[in-house]
Amino acid sequence: MQTFNIDNVRAELFSFDAGSEVKEYHLMLHVTNPLLTFAQQIEALLSAYDQLGRNQLAGASAVFKRYFVSDAANQADNILAAEYADCALSIIQQAPLDGTKVALWAYLQTGVLPHATGSGLYASAHGGYKHLWTGGAHAEAATSEGQTSILINQYVMQLLQEGGTLSDNCIRTWFFVNDIDNHYGGVVKARNDVFYTQNMTDKTHFIASTGIGGRQADPRVLSQFDAYAVCGLQKGQVRHLYALDHLNRTSEYGVSFERGTIVDYGDRRHVFISGTASINHKGEIVHHGDVVKQTHRMWENVEALLTEGDCTFEDIGQMIVYLRDPADYAVVRRLYEERFPGKPTVFVGAAVCRPGWLIEMECMGVKKIDNPQFAPY
């Protein structure tokens, strides 16, 4: 991990090099001066990004970017006007909790050429694999259930155009739910129903996912969708993580996602940990009302999932931390700084799907392995 301070921006950078053509980076950019206007903040972020691109990230291309903003209705258009990267792009109203208006997570790789495909997904290919990203997808319908049903079914058709299926190739999804306390149920029902049509049940498997509060620029959008899929995988390359001594199957309380997923290539293992909170193996909330204790239990759950995937927090390249109450930011940030100094992390305001959960986190990582059974990344 490296940290850089560049003209009102703090950059946190995770780098991975397996000795092959494809190096990987997770980059978090944070504005350090909250007194700047939004225009000045986004200009500072993009300037820092460009500077890193000419130096520490030379030769790397972004395959996915997500902007976390404080007021999407008044800020999304400014970002779209300034952005020029040919990669999947997500903009979501989840205000950075450091008092600024915008933060950026970028996932970058060398040796790939991201590009838009005819299906509407963004692709990058290497080593016989085709990686497919989508960001900021939304649909028109009167309810969150209707919007989510359209989104997933459209995504199924997009994957088919790329030679993939939801069941075999989708690795990770995100659902951002406007007014989650009232609209999450519709998202859950639509996901359950569509997954069933794709032969995805508790007897087969689901997909690593985060369902979290977040708003799009258009207030009529109740469900925004990001996703990642890989075509070209063989049987055995994808495994799901359960940590049943700490967590229960999500289907036991009516939802359909996996706690975590690992994907093995010949030279590296990718790990994707879903949105994880303070929960026990019976599906019960642990430590009601205590954000410190909930944080520690959440870490324990994530660590159990990582251990099952033969990974550790050292392999994690980025973390997104969601807090229901912005007043918890100072204490939670201190906890993270003590345990994970320098780790690319963003803290945002977002309600979790159960009001009793004060905090949730997700993360992604990569570990070097040598598995000749599969082709390198």
C-alpha positions as CSV (number, residue, x, y, z in Angstrom):
1,M,0.0,0.0,0.0
2,Q,1.1,3.5,-0.8
3,T,-0.3,6.9,0.2
4,F,0.2,10.1,-1.8
5,N,-0.8,13.7,-1.1
6,I,-1.4,15.6,-4.3
7,D,-2.9,19.2,-4.2
8,N,-5.9,18.8,-2.0
9,V,-6.2,15.0,-2.7
10,R,-5.1,12.0,-0.7
11,A,-4.5,8.9,-2.8
12,E,-4.5,5.4,-1.4
13,L,-3.0,2.8,-3.8
14,F,-2.9,-1.0,-3.6
15,S,-0.7,-2.8,-6.2
16,F,-0.6,-6.4,-7.2
17,D,2.0,-8.0,-9.5
18,A,2.1,-11.7,-10.2
19,G,5.0,-11.3,-12.6
20,S,2.7,-11.4,-15.7
21,E,1.6,-8.8,-18.1
22,V,-1.5,-7.9,-16.1
23,K,-0.8,-5.9,-12.9
24,E,-3.7,-4.7,-10.8
25,Y,-4.4,-1.6,-8.8
26,H,-7.1,-0.4,-6.5
27,L,-7.1,3.4,-6.1
28,M,-9.1,5.5,-3.6
29,L,-9.0,9.2,-4.0
30,H,-10.2,11.5,-1.3
31,V,-10.5,15.3,-1.3
32,T,-8.7,16.8,1.7
33,N,-10.1,20.3,1.7
34,P,-13.9,20.3,2.3
35,L,-14.0,24.1,1.7
36,L,-13.6,23.7,-2.0
37,T,-16.6,23.9,-4.3
38,F,-17.8,20.7,-6.0
39,A,-16.3,21.9,-9.3
40,Q,-12.9,22.5,-7.5
41,Q,-13.1,19.1,-5.8
42,I,-13.8,17.1,-8.9
43,E,-11.1,19.0,-10.8
44,A,-8.6,18.2,-8.0
45,L,-9.6,14.5,-8.1
46,L,-9.2,14.3,-11.8
47,S,-5.9,16.1,-11.8
48,A,-4.5,13.8,-9.1
49,Y,-5.8,10.8,-11.1
50,D,-4.0,12.1,-14.2
51,Q,-0.8,12.7,-12.3
52,L,-0.8,9.2,-10.9
53,G,-1.6,7.8,-14.4
54,R,1.6,9.4,-15.8
55,N,3.7,8.0,-12.9
56,Q,2.7,5.3,-10.5
57,L,0.0,4.0,-12.7
58,A,1.7,4.3,-16.1
59,G,0.4,1.8,-18.6
60,A,-2.7,0.9,-16.5
61,S,-6.2,1.4,-17.7
62,A,-9.3,1.7,-15.5
63,V,-11.8,-1.2,-16.0
64,F,-14.3,0.2,-13.5
65,K,-14.8,3.5,-11.6
66,R,-17.3,4.5,-9.0
67,Y,-17.8,8.0,-7.7
68,F,-19.4,8.5,-4.3
69,V,-21.1,11.9,-4.2
70,S,-23.1,14.0,-1.7
71,D,-25.8,15.3,-4.1
72,A,-26.2,13.2,-7.3
73,A,-28.9,15.4,-8.7
74,N,-26.6,18.4,-8.8
75,Q,-23.3,16.6,-9.3
76,A,-23.6,13.6,-11.7
77,D,-23.8,15.7,-14.9
78,N,-20.6,17.5,-13.9
79,I,-18.8,14.2,-13.5
80,L,-20.1,12.8,-16.8
81,A,-19.0,16.0,-18.6
82,A,-15.5,15.7,-17.2
83,E,-15.0,11.9,-17.5
84,Y,-13.2,10.5,-20.5
85,A,-12.3,6.9,-19.5
86,D,-13.7,4.2,-21.7
87,C,-14.7,1.9,-18.8
88,A,-17.8,1.1,-16.8
89,L,-18.8,4.1,-14.7
90,S,-21.0,4.2,-11.6
91,I,-22.1,7.4,-9.8
92,I,-24.0,7.0,-6.6
93,Q,-25.2,9.4,-3.9
94,Q,-23.5,8.0,-0.8
95,A,-21.9,11.0,0.7
96,P,-18.2,10.7,1.8
97,L,-18.3,11.0,5.5
98,D,-15.1,13.1,5.7
99,G,-17.2,16.2,5.0
100,T,-16.3,16.4,1.3
101,K,-18.5,16.1,-1.7
102,V,-16.9,13.4,-3.8
103,A,-14.6,10.4,-3.6
104,L,-13.4,8.0,-6.2
105,W,-12.7,4.2,-6.3
106,A,-10.9,3.1,-9.5
107,Y,-9.9,-0.5,-10.4
108,L,-7.1,-0.5,-12.9
109,Q,-5.0,-3.1,-14.8
110,T,-2.2,-3.2,-17.2
111,G,-2.1,-5.3,-20.4
112,V,-5.8,-4.8,-21.1
113,L,-7.8,-2.5,-23.4
114,P,-11.3,-1.8,-21.9
115,H,-14.0,-1.0,-24.5
116,A,-17.7,-0.8,-24.9
117,T,-19.4,-3.7,-26.6
118,G,-22.5,-4.0,-28.6
119,S,-24.3,-5.4,-25.7
120,G,-23.8,-2.3,-23.7
121,L,-21.3,-3.9,-21.3
122,Y,-17.7,-2.9,-21.0
123,A,-15.2,-5.6,-21.8
124,S,-11.5,-6.3,-21.3
125,A,-9.9,-9.5,-22.5
126,H,-6.7,-11.3,-21.6
127,G,-5.5,-14.9,-21.4
128,G,-8.6,-16.4,-22.9
129,Y,-10.9,-14.6,-20.4
130,K,-13.4,-11.8,-21.2
131,H,-14.2,-9.6,-18.2
132,L,-17.4,-7.7,-18.4
133,W,-18.4,-4.7,-16.3
134,T,-21.5,-2.6,-16.1
135,G,-22.1,0.5,-14.0
136,G,-25.0,2.8,-13.2
137,A,-27.7,0.7,-14.9
138,H,-31.3,1.7,-14.1
139,A,-34.7,1.2,-15.6
140,E,-38.2,2.8,-15.8
141,A,-41.0,1.2,-13.7
142,A,-43.3,2.3,-10.9
143,T,-41.8,0.2,-8.2
144,S,-38.4,-1.1,-7.0
145,E,-39.5,-4.6,-7.8
146,G,-40.4,-3.7,-11.4
147,Q,-37.2,-1.7,-11.9
148,T,-35.0,-4.5,-10.5
149,S,-36.8,-7.2,-12.5
150,I,-36.2,-5.2,-15.7
151,L,-32.5,-4.6,-14.8
152,I,-31.6,-8.2,-14.1
153,N,-33.5,-9.5,-17.1
154,Q,-31.8,-7.0,-19.3
155,Y,-28.4,-8.0,-17.9
156,V,-29.2,-11.7,-18.6
157,M,-29.8,-10.8,-22.3
158,Q,-26.5,-8.7,-22.3
159,L,-24.6,-11.7,-21.0
160,L,-26.1,-14.0,-23.6
161,Q,-24.9,-11.6,-26.3
162,E,-21.4,-11.9,-24.9
163,G,-21.6,-15.7,-24.7
164,G,-22.3,-16.0,-21.0
165,T,-25.1,-16.6,-18.5
166,L,-26.0,-15.1,-15.2
167,S,-25.6,-18.4,-13.4
168,D,-22.2,-19.4,-14.9
169,N,-20.5,-16.1,-15.4
170,C,-21.7,-13.3,-13.1
171,I,-19.3,-13.0,-10.2
172,R,-20.4,-9.8,-8.4
173,T,-23.4,-7.5,-8.2
174,W,-24.4,-4.3,-6.4
175,F,-27.9,-3.0,-5.9
176,F,-28.2,0.6,-4.7
177,V,-31.7,1.2,-3.3
178,N,-33.3,4.7,-3.0
179,D,-35.0,4.9,0.4
180,I,-33.9,1.3,1.3
181,D,-36.1,1.0,4.4
182,N,-39.2,1.2,2.1
183,H,-37.9,-0.2,-1.2
184,Y,-35.5,-3.1,-0.4
185,G,-38.3,-5.6,-0.2
186,G,-39.1,-5.1,-3.8
187,V,-35.5,-5.5,-4.9
188,V,-35.3,-8.8,-2.9
189,K,-38.5,-10.2,-4.5
190,A,-37.4,-9.3,-8.0
191,R,-34.0,-10.8,-7.5
192,N,-35.4,-14.0,-6.0
193,D,-37.9,-14.4,-8.8
194,V,-35.5,-13.8,-11.7
195,F,-32.7,-15.9,-10.1
196,Y,-35.2,-18.8,-9.9
197,T,-35.8,-18.6,-13.7
198,Q,-32.1,-18.8,-14.1
199,N,-31.8,-22.0,-12.0
200,M,-30.2,-20.1,-9.2
201,T,-31.6,-21.4,-5.8
202,D,-30.2,-22.4,-2.4
203,K,-29.6,-25.8,-3.9
204,T,-27.4,-24.4,-6.7
205,H,-25.7,-21.0,-5.9
206,F,-26.3,-17.3,-5.9
207,I,-23.9,-14.3,-6.6
208,A,-21.8,-12.3,-4.3
209,S,-23.6,-9.0,-3.8
210,T,-24.2,-5.8,-1.9
211,G,-27.7,-4.4,-1.4
212,I,-27.4,-0.9,0.2
213,G,-28.9,2.5,0.4
214,G,-28.0,4.8,-2.4
215,R,-29.6,7.4,-4.7
216,Q,-29.2,8.1,-8.4
217,A,-29.4,11.5,-9.9
218,D,-33.0,10.9,-11.0
219,P,-35.2,10.5,-7.9
220,R,-37.5,8.2,-9.7
221,V,-34.8,5.6,-9.9
222,L,-35.4,3.2,-7.0
223,S,-32.8,0.6,-7.9
224,Q,-29.4,1.2,-9.6
225,F,-27.3,-1.8,-10.7
226,D,-23.6,-2.5,-11.1
227,A,-22.2,-5.9,-12.0
228,Y,-19.1,-7.9,-13.0
229,A,-18.9,-11.1,-15.0
230,V,-16.2,-13.3,-16.5
231,C,-16.5,-15.4,-19.6
232,G,-14.1,-18.3,-20.4
233,L,-14.1,-19.8,-17.0
234,Q,-13.8,-23.6,-16.5
235,K,-15.6,-25.7,-13.9
236,G,-13.9,-25.4,-10.6
237,Q,-12.5,-21.9,-11.0
238,V,-15.3,-20.3,-9.0
239,R,-16.1,-21.2,-5.4
240,H,-18.4,-19.6,-2.9
241,L,-17.6,-18.8,0.7
242,Y,-20.0,-19.5,3.6
243,A,-18.2,-19.4,7.0
244,L,-21.2,-21.2,8.5
245,D,-19.7,-21.1,12.0
246,H,-20.1,-17.3,11.9
247,L,-22.8,-16.7,9.3
248,N,-25.9,-18.4,8.0
249,R,-27.1,-18.9,4.4
250,T,-28.9,-15.8,3.2
251,S,-31.7,-17.9,1.8
252,E,-32.7,-18.7,5.4
253,Y,-34.0,-15.1,5.8
254,G,-35.4,-14.8,2.3
255,V,-32.7,-13.2,0.3
256,S,-30.5,-14.6,-2.5
257,F,-26.8,-13.8,-2.5
258,E,-23.5,-15.5,-1.5
259,R,-21.4,-14.2,1.4
260,G,-18.3,-14.3,-0.7
261,T,-16.8,-15.7,-3.9
262,I,-13.3,-16.6,-5.0
263,V,-12.1,-17.0,-8.6
264,D,-8.9,-18.9,-9.3
265,Y,-6.7,-18.3,-12.3
266,G,-3.4,-19.9,-13.0
267,D,-1.4,-17.1,-11.4
268,R,-3.8,-15.4,-9.0
269,R,-6.9,-15.7,-6.9
270,H,-9.6,-13.0,-6.8
271,V,-11.7,-12.7,-3.7
272,F,-15.0,-10.8,-3.5
273,I,-16.6,-10.3,-0.1
274,S,-20.3,-9.2,-0.2
275,G,-21.7,-6.6,2.0
276,T,-21.2,-8.0,5.5
277,A,-22.5,-6.7,8.9
278,S,-22.7,-7.7,12.5
279,I,-24.7,-11.0,12.2
280,N,-24.4,-14.4,13.7
281,H,-24.9,-17.9,12.3
282,K,-28.6,-17.7,13.0
283,G,-29.1,-14.6,11.0
284,E,-29.5,-12.4,14.0
285,I,-28.2,-8.9,14.5
286,V,-25.4,-8.9,17.1
287,H,-24.6,-5.9,19.5
288,H,-27.7,-3.8,18.9
289,G,-26.9,-0.1,19.2
290,D,-23.1,-0.4,19.7
291,V,-21.2,0.6,16.5
292,V,-17.8,-0.4,18.0
293,K,-18.9,-3.9,18.9
294,Q,-20.7,-4.2,15.6
295,T,-17.5,-3.2,13.8
296,H,-15.5,-5.9,15.5
297,R,-18.1,-8.6,14.9
298,M,-18.3,-7.5,11.2
299,W,-14.5,-7.8,10.9
300,E,-14.6,-11.2,12.5
301,N,-17.2,-12.3,9.9
302,V,-15.2,-11.0,7.0
303,E,-12.0,-12.6,8.3
304,A,-13.8,-16.0,8.6
305,L,-14.9,-15.7,5.0
306,L,-11.4,-14.8,3.9
307,T,-9.9,-17.6,5.8
308,E,-12.3,-20.1,4.1
309,G,-10.9,-18.7,0.8
310,D,-7.3,-19.1,2.1
311,C,-6.9,-15.4,2.1
312,T,-6.3,-12.7,4.7
313,F,-6.9,-9.0,5.1
314,E,-3.4,-8.5,3.7
315,D,-4.7,-9.7,0.3
316,I,-7.5,-7.1,0.3
317,G,-7.1,-4.2,-2.1
318,Q,-10.0,-2.0,-1.2
319,M,-12.8,-1.6,1.3
320,I,-16.1,0.3,1.2
321,V,-17.6,1.0,4.6
322,Y,-21.2,2.0,4.9
323,L,-22.5,3.8,8.0
324,R,-26.2,4.4,8.7
325,D,-25.5,7.3,11.1
326,P,-22.8,9.8,10.0
327,A,-22.2,10.6,13.6
328,D,-20.4,7.2,13.9
329,Y,-17.8,8.2,11.4
330,A,-15.1,9.5,13.7
331,V,-15.0,6.4,16.0
332,V,-15.2,4.0,13.1
333,R,-12.5,5.7,11.1
334,R,-10.2,5.6,14.1
335,L,-10.8,1.8,14.4
336,Y,-10.0,1.3,10.8
337,E,-6.9,3.5,10.9
338,E,-5.6,1.5,13.8
339,R,-6.1,-1.9,12.2
340,F,-5.7,-1.2,8.5
341,P,-3.4,1.8,8.1
342,G,-3.0,2.9,4.5
343,K,-5.5,0.4,3.1
344,P,-7.6,2.0,0.3
345,T,-10.9,2.6,2.1
346,V,-13.8,4.9,1.7
347,F,-16.4,5.7,4.4
348,V,-19.8,6.7,3.1
349,G,-23.3,7.4,4.4
350,A,-25.7,4.7,3.4
351,A,-28.4,2.9,5.2
352,V,-28.0,-0.9,5.5
353,C,-30.9,-3.2,4.7
354,R,-31.9,-3.8,8.3
355,P,-32.3,-0.7,10.5
356,G,-30.5,-2.4,13.4
357,W,-27.3,-2.7,11.4
358,L,-25.2,0.4,12.1
359,I,-22.3,-0.6,9.8
360,E,-21.6,-2.8,6.8
361,M,-18.5,-3.3,4.7
362,E,-17.5,-5.0,1.5
363,C,-14.1,-5.6,0.0
364,M,-12.1,-7.0,-3.0
365,G,-8.7,-8.5,-3.1
366,V,-6.2,-10.6,-5.0
367,K,-3.6,-13.2,-4.0
368,K,-0.7,-14.8,-5.9
369,I,-1.2,-18.5,-6.5
370,D,0.3,-21.1,-8.9
371,N,-2.4,-23.4,-10.2
372,P,-1.5,-24.9,-13.6
373,Q,-4.9,-26.4,-13.8
374,F,-6.2,-23.0,-15.0
375,A,-4.9,-20.5,-17.5
376,P,-3.3,-17.4,-16.1
377,Y,-5.3,-14.2,-15.8
